[in-house]
Amino acid sequence: MKKIFLALALGTASLLTAQVSVGIRIGPPPAPRAYRMQPRQPGPDYVWVNAYWYPSGKKYKWHQGYWTRAPFQGARWVSPRHEGGMYYQGSWERDSDRFDHNHRWDRDRNRDWDRRR
């Protein structure tokens, strides 16, 4: 009985510290497009996000590069990637904190900034 309890306790502890990553199974994106120089930085607290392809339904859409402010202090942009047959969307991360970019906010001038209240 002790062994079973110990095994359950250890298993539960490892689950609590695990990180979950969700990917979309889709073929690789097209090669990146060539584009002109990035525009001038609009302010000191803005971060440049490089252009990238992202899945939309069964195909990819091109997302132009842009200046934006991070959604929370100390966040860094982790670019989207395709590896092992899976697509992982771009996100803002700091230590164990993660905030996924939502393409519905692209028309908003502030994009991801101030979305976490």
C-alpha positions as CSV (number, residue, x, y, z in Angstrom):
1,M,0.0,0.0,0.0
2,K,2.9,2.4,0.8
3,K,4.5,1.7,-2.6
4,I,1.2,2.5,-4.4
5,F,0.7,5.7,-2.5
6,L,4.4,6.7,-3.1
7,A,4.0,6.0,-6.8
8,L,0.8,8.1,-7.0
9,A,2.3,11.0,-5.1
10,L,5.4,11.0,-7.4
11,G,3.4,10.7,-10.5
12,T,1.1,13.6,-9.4
13,A,4.1,15.8,-8.5
14,S,5.7,15.3,-12.0
15,L,2.4,16.2,-13.7
16,L,2.1,19.4,-11.7
17,T,5.5,20.6,-12.9
18,A,5.0,19.6,-16.5
19,Q,4.5,22.2,-19.2
20,V,2.0,21.7,-21.9
21,S,2.7,22.7,-25.5
22,V,0.1,22.6,-28.2
23,G,0.9,22.3,-31.8
24,I,-1.0,21.9,-35.1
25,R,-0.2,19.0,-37.4
26,I,0.3,20.6,-40.8
27,G,2.9,20.4,-43.6
28,P,5.8,22.8,-43.5
29,P,5.2,26.4,-44.4
30,P,6.4,28.0,-47.7
31,A,9.8,29.7,-47.7
32,P,9.8,33.1,-46.0
33,R,9.1,36.0,-48.3
34,A,11.7,38.7,-48.9
35,Y,10.7,42.1,-47.7
36,R,12.1,45.6,-47.4
37,M,13.8,46.9,-44.3
38,Q,11.8,47.1,-41.1
39,P,10.2,50.5,-40.3
40,R,11.7,52.8,-37.7
41,Q,11.1,51.8,-34.1
42,P,8.1,53.9,-32.9
43,G,9.3,54.0,-29.2
44,P,11.8,52.6,-26.8
45,D,9.5,50.0,-25.4
46,Y,8.6,48.4,-28.8
47,V,9.9,45.0,-30.0
48,W,10.2,43.9,-33.6
49,V,8.4,40.7,-34.5
50,N,9.7,39.2,-37.7
51,A,7.3,38.2,-40.5
52,Y,6.2,34.6,-40.6
53,W,3.7,32.1,-42.1
54,Y,0.9,30.8,-39.9
55,P,-1.8,28.1,-40.6
56,S,-5.3,29.2,-41.4
57,G,-7.5,26.3,-42.1
58,K,-5.6,23.9,-44.4
59,K,-3.2,26.5,-45.8
60,Y,-0.8,29.1,-44.6
61,K,-1.2,32.9,-44.4
62,W,1.6,35.4,-44.4
63,H,2.0,37.7,-41.4
64,Q,4.0,40.9,-42.0
65,G,6.6,41.8,-39.5
66,Y,5.6,44.6,-37.1
67,W,6.5,46.7,-34.1
68,T,4.6,46.0,-30.9
69,R,4.8,46.2,-27.1
70,A,5.1,43.1,-25.0
71,P,1.9,42.1,-23.2
72,F,3.7,41.9,-19.8
73,Q,7.0,43.2,-18.3
74,G,10.1,41.2,-19.2
75,A,8.3,39.1,-21.9
76,R,10.4,38.0,-25.0
77,W,8.9,37.0,-28.3
78,V,9.4,33.3,-29.3
79,S,8.9,33.0,-33.1
80,P,6.5,30.5,-34.5
81,R,8.2,27.3,-35.8
82,H,7.5,24.1,-37.7
83,E,9.4,21.0,-36.3
84,G,8.7,17.3,-36.3
85,G,5.6,17.8,-38.5
86,M,4.0,20.1,-36.0
87,Y,3.5,23.9,-36.1
88,Y,3.9,25.8,-32.9
89,Q,2.5,29.4,-32.8
90,G,4.4,32.4,-31.7
91,S,4.1,33.5,-28.1
92,W,5.4,35.9,-25.5
93,E,7.3,34.1,-22.7
94,R,9.1,34.9,-19.4
95,D,10.3,32.1,-17.2
96,S,7.3,29.8,-16.9
97,D,4.8,32.5,-18.0
98,R,3.4,32.2,-21.6
99,F,1.0,34.4,-23.6
100,D,0.0,33.3,-27.1
101,H,-0.4,35.8,-29.9
102,N,-4.0,36.0,-31.2
103,H,-4.4,36.9,-34.9
104,R,-7.8,38.5,-34.3
105,W,-5.9,41.4,-32.6
106,D,-3.8,42.1,-35.6
107,R,-5.9,45.1,-36.8
108,D,-5.6,46.7,-33.4
109,R,-2.7,49.1,-33.1
110,N,-1.7,47.7,-29.7
111,R,-2.0,44.0,-30.8
112,D,-0.9,41.9,-27.8
113,W,-0.1,44.8,-25.4
114,D,-2.3,45.3,-22.4
115,R,-4.4,42.1,-23.2
116,R,-3.5,40.5,-19.8
117,R,-5.3,42.4,-17.1
